């Protein structure tokens, strides 16, 4: 007595899953990039302006699925969080709070599209 298994469907499923993974990663990269530049724009809009240096120092860099957004001005932390002599004027974290729901929805859509 012998048992025969037809693995064609399983093999095809594995191929499809691999393709979906590549497509999902490409979609996720696009979402990360757009969100990083949206965050930069929001933070620049919200940054208090005295000389304009703080606002112009806010940049975004994207490397695949990672992004870094923030100012390079030495005093940015103190503006965001305040000091013992000055209240904070948050600009980066409120911008992040506004961008986060859109980012999460876009990521969910990418995963839903590619894995269904």
PAVEX-532692 format. One record per residue (C-alpha): chain; x, y, z. Coordinates in Angstrom, 3 decimals, decimal comma, m for minus. Each point is the difference from the previous one (the first is absolute). Layout:
<pts>
<pt><kette>A</kette><u>X</u><v>Y</v><w>Z</w></pt>
...
</pts>
This chain:
<pts>
<pt><kette>A</kette><u>0,000</u><v>0,000</v><w>0,000</w></pt>
<pt><kette>A</kette><u>1,300</u><v>3,467</v><w>m0,863</w></pt>
<pt><kette>A</kette><u>m1,223</u><v>3,539</v><w>0,427</w></pt>
<pt><kette>A</kette><u>0,538</u><v>2,627</v><w>m2,664</w></pt>
<pt><kette>A</kette><u>m0,151</u><v>3,718</v><w>0,693</w></pt>
<pt><kette>A</kette><u>m0,436</u><v>2,666</v><w>m2,655</w></pt>
<pt><kette>A</kette><u>2,176</u><v>2,884</v><w>1,209</w></pt>
<pt><kette>A</kette><u>m0,585</u><v>2,276</v><w>m2,999</w></pt>
<pt><kette>A</kette><u>m2,468</u><v>2,206</v><w>1,855</w></pt>
<pt><kette>A</kette><u>2,264</u><v>0,276</v><w>3,030</w></pt>
<pt><kette>A</kette><u>2,953</u><v>0,898</v><w>m2,200</w></pt>
<pt><kette>A</kette><u>m2,078</u><v>2,597</v><w>m1,850</w></pt>
<pt><kette>A</kette><u>m1,162</u><v>1,443</v><w>3,318</w></pt>
<pt><kette>A</kette><u>3,635</u><v>0,343</v><w>1,111</w></pt>
<pt><kette>A</kette><u>0,869</u><v>1,803</v><w>m3,248</w></pt>
<pt><kette>A</kette><u>m3,016</u><v>2,316</v><w>0,374</w></pt>
<pt><kette>A</kette><u>0,895</u><v>0,726</v><w>3,613</w></pt>
<pt><kette>A</kette><u>3,551</u><v>0,891</v><w>m1,032</w></pt>
<pt><kette>A</kette><u>m1,285</u><v>2,385</v><w>m2,670</w></pt>
<pt><kette>A</kette><u>m2,404</u><v>1,583</v><w>2,467</w></pt>
<pt><kette>A</kette><u>2,880</u><v>0,533</v><w>2,395</w></pt>
<pt><kette>A</kette><u>1,988</u><v>1,933</v><w>m2,592</w></pt>
<pt><kette>A</kette><u>m3,035</u><v>2,054</v><w>m1,000</w></pt>
<pt><kette>A</kette><u>m0,902</u><v>0,683</v><w>3,632</w></pt>
<pt><kette>A</kette><u>3,556</u><v>1,147</v><w>0,714</w></pt>
<pt><kette>A</kette><u>m0,024</u><v>2,317</v><w>m3,005</w></pt>
<pt><kette>A</kette><u>m3,332</u><v>1,438</v><w>1,113</w></pt>
<pt><kette>A</kette><u>1,250</u><v>0,414</v><w>3,558</w></pt>
<pt><kette>A</kette><u>3,100</u><v>1,813</v><w>m1,252</w></pt>
<pt><kette>A</kette><u>m2,221</u><v>2,433</v><w>m1,914</w></pt>
<pt><kette>A</kette><u>m2,128</u><v>0,615</v><w>3,097</w></pt>
<pt><kette>A</kette><u>3,076</u><v>0,610</v><w>2,167</w></pt>
<pt><kette>A</kette><u>1,438</u><v>2,446</v><w>m2,521</w></pt>
<pt><kette>A</kette><u>m3,226</u><v>1,971</v><w>m0,430</w></pt>
<pt><kette>A</kette><u>m0,609</u><v>0,094</v><w>3,745</w></pt>
<pt><kette>A</kette><u>3,522</u><v>1,251</v><w>0,695</w></pt>
<pt><kette>A</kette><u>m0,366</u><v>2,887</v><w>m2,424</w></pt>
<pt><kette>A</kette><u>m3,510</u><v>0,764</v><w>1,275</w></pt>
<pt><kette>A</kette><u>1,358</u><v>0,078</v><w>3,553</w></pt>
<pt><kette>A</kette><u>2,798</u><v>2,334</v><w>m1,042</w></pt>
<pt><kette>A</kette><u>m2,505</u><v>2,364</v><w>m1,634</w></pt>
<pt><kette>A</kette><u>m2,302</u><v>m0,055</v><w>3,043</w></pt>
<pt><kette>A</kette><u>2,873</u><v>0,626</v><w>2,414</w></pt>
<pt><kette>A</kette><u>1,319</u><v>2,855</v><w>m2,133</w></pt>
<pt><kette>A</kette><u>m3,462</u><v>1,548</v><w>m0,066</w></pt>
<pt><kette>A</kette><u>m0,355</u><v>m0,310</v><w>3,790</w></pt>
<pt><kette>A</kette><u>3,516</u><v>1,124</v><w>0,944</w></pt>
<pt><kette>A</kette><u>0,080</u><v>3,415</v><w>1,640</w></pt>
<pt><kette>A</kette><u>1,796</u><v>2,553</v><w>m2,094</w></pt>
<pt><kette>A</kette><u>2,374</u><v>2,616</v><w>1,284</w></pt>
<pt><kette>A</kette><u>2,810</u><v>m0,091</v><w>m2,537</w></pt>
<pt><kette>A</kette><u>m1,288</u><v>m2,969</v><w>m2,014</w></pt>
<pt><kette>A</kette><u>3,084</u><v>m2,101</v><w>0,739</w></pt>
<pt><kette>A</kette><u>m1,884</u><v>m2,584</v><w>2,054</w></pt>
<pt><kette>A</kette><u>m2,596</u><v>m0,467</v><w>m2,709</w></pt>
<pt><kette>A</kette><u>2,586</u><v>m0,296</v><w>m2,754</w></pt>
<pt><kette>A</kette><u>2,048</u><v>m2,480</v><w>2,036</w></pt>
<pt><kette>A</kette><u>m2,802</u><v>m2,595</v><w>0,031</w></pt>
<pt><kette>A</kette><u>0,834</u><v>m2,727</v><w>m2,477</w></pt>
<pt><kette>A</kette><u>m1,022</u><v>m3,520</v><w>m0,911</w></pt>
<pt><kette>A</kette><u>2,126</u><v>m2,890</v><w>m1,162</w></pt>
<pt><kette>A</kette><u>m1,378</u><v>m3,346</v><w>m1,096</w></pt>
<pt><kette>A</kette><u>1,886</u><v>m3,282</v><w>m0,219</w></pt>
<pt><kette>A</kette><u>m2,311</u><v>m2,820</v><w>m1,029</w></pt>
<pt><kette>A</kette><u>m2,417</u><v>m0,684</v><w>2,823</w></pt>
<pt><kette>A</kette><u>1,661</u><v>2,499</v><w>2,329</w></pt>
<pt><kette>A</kette><u>m0,335</u><v>3,751</v><w>0,059</w></pt>
<pt><kette>A</kette><u>1,484</u><v>2,725</v><w>2,154</w></pt>
<pt><kette>A</kette><u>m1,716</u><v>3,355</v><w>0,291</w></pt>
<pt><kette>A</kette><u>1,128</u><v>2,838</v><w>2,203</w></pt>
<pt><kette>A</kette><u>1,801</u><v>3,279</v><w>0,392</w></pt>
<pt><kette>A</kette><u>3,726</u><v>0,494</v><w>0,123</w></pt>
<pt><kette>A</kette><u>m0,185</u><v>3,307</v><w>1,866</w></pt>
<pt><kette>A</kette><u>1,818</u><v>m0,408</v><w>3,330</w></pt>
<pt><kette>A</kette><u>m2,814</u><v>1,662</v><w>1,938</w></pt>
<pt><kette>A</kette><u>m2,889</u><v>m2,003</v><w>m1,508</w></pt>
<pt><kette>A</kette><u>m0,371</u><v>m2,231</v><w>3,067</w></pt>
<pt><kette>A</kette><u>m0,457</u><v>3,033</v><w>2,246</w></pt>
<pt><kette>A</kette><u>m2,584</u><v>1,525</v><w>m2,302</w></pt>
<pt><kette>A</kette><u>m1,939</u><v>m3,283</v><w>m0,119</w></pt>
<pt><kette>A</kette><u>0,148</u><v>m0,781</v><w>3,727</w></pt>
<pt><kette>A</kette><u>0,688</u><v>3,344</v><w>1,636</w></pt>
<pt><kette>A</kette><u>2,427</u><v>0,950</v><w>2,743</w></pt>
<pt><kette>A</kette><u>m0,320</u><v>1,225</v><w>3,569</w></pt>
<pt><kette>A</kette><u>m0,308</u><v>3,520</v><w>m1,424</w></pt>
<pt><kette>A</kette><u>m2,126</u><v>m0,609</v><w>m3,061</w></pt>
<pt><kette>A</kette><u>m2,983</u><v>m2,196</v><w>m0,757</w></pt>
<pt><kette>A</kette><u>0,310</u><v>m2,462</v><w>m2,839</w></pt>
<pt><kette>A</kette><u>m1,359</u><v>0,758</v><w>m3,433</w></pt>
<pt><kette>A</kette><u>m0,535</u><v>m3,526</v><w>m1,298</w></pt>
<pt><kette>A</kette><u>0,185</u><v>m0,381</v><w>m3,757</w></pt>
<pt><kette>A</kette><u>1,426</u><v>m3,450</v><w>m0,747</w></pt>
<pt><kette>A</kette><u>m2,099</u><v>m2,252</v><w>2,238</w></pt>
<pt><kette>A</kette><u>m3,324</u><v>1,673</v><w>m0,884</w></pt>
<pt><kette>A</kette><u>0,894</u><v>m0,444</v><w>m3,675</w></pt>
<pt><kette>A</kette><u>0,749</u><v>m3,668</v><w>0,679</w></pt>
<pt><kette>A</kette><u>m3,348</u><v>m0,378</v><w>1,765</w></pt>
<pt><kette>A</kette><u>m1,778</u><v>1,343</v><w>m3,093</w></pt>
<pt><kette>A</kette><u>1,910</u><v>m2,175</v><w>m2,466</w></pt>
<pt><kette>A</kette><u>m0,219</u><v>m3,283</v><w>1,952</w></pt>
<pt><kette>A</kette><u>m3,647</u><v>m0,923</v><w>m0,789</w></pt>
<pt><kette>A</kette><u>0,575</u><v>0,503</v><w>m3,730</w></pt>
<pt><kette>A</kette><u>3,210</u><v>m2,026</v><w>0,148</w></pt>
<pt><kette>A</kette><u>m1,696</u><v>m2,865</v><w>1,841</w></pt>
<pt><kette>A</kette><u>m2,964</u><v>m0,042</v><w>m2,394</w></pt>
<pt><kette>A</kette><u>2,294</u><v>m0,016</v><w>m3,038</w></pt>
<pt><kette>A</kette><u>2,085</u><v>m2,865</v><w>1,424</w></pt>
<pt><kette>A</kette><u>m3,133</u><v>m1,993</v><w>0,769</w></pt>
<pt><kette>A</kette><u>m1,205</u><v>0,563</v><w>m3,557</w></pt>
<pt><kette>A</kette><u>3,306</u><v>m1,195</v><w>m1,468</w></pt>
<pt><kette>A</kette><u>m0,083</u><v>m3,161</v><w>2,069</w></pt>
<pt><kette>A</kette><u>m3,653</u><v>m0,650</v><w>m0,745</w></pt>
<pt><kette>A</kette><u>0,481</u><v>0,497</v><w>m3,742</w></pt>
<pt><kette>A</kette><u>3,062</u><v>m2,159</v><w>m0,291</w></pt>
<pt><kette>A</kette><u>m0,984</u><v>m2,834</v><w>2,288</w></pt>
<pt><kette>A</kette><u>m3,530</u><v>m0,539</v><w>m1,269</w></pt>
</pts>
